[in-house]
Amino acid sequence: VFLVAVLGEVSDPAACLEGIYRTLRPSGLLSITEQPGDPDFLPLSVVRALAEQQGFEFVESYGKKKNYTANFRKPIRVRQK
């Protein structure tokens, strides 16, 4: 799943990520890109915390503070709620 300048636009980012987590297969990838100039820009620290709270594992990030892509993986062993 690829999100480019989207997560800050949704009313409930945590619920959005929860839905993505639920639909991805184990080991599936989530890639989130944020770009400068977006009034709803989310810092990497916020995106990472939101994704990890839903059970995603952080893989890597590229770019700079205001222009980055962060990659996450749904673990093979799915978390229990």
Sequence and secondary structure as in RCSB ss.txt:
>XXXX:A:sequence
VFLVAVLGEVSDPAACLEGIYRTLRPSGLLSITEQPGDPDFLPLSVVRALAEQQGFEFVESYGKKKNYTANFRKP
IRVRQK
>XXXX:A:secstr
 EEES GGGSS HHHHHHHHHHHS TT EEEEEE TT TT   HHHHHHHHHHTT EEEEEEEETTEEEEEEE  
SS    
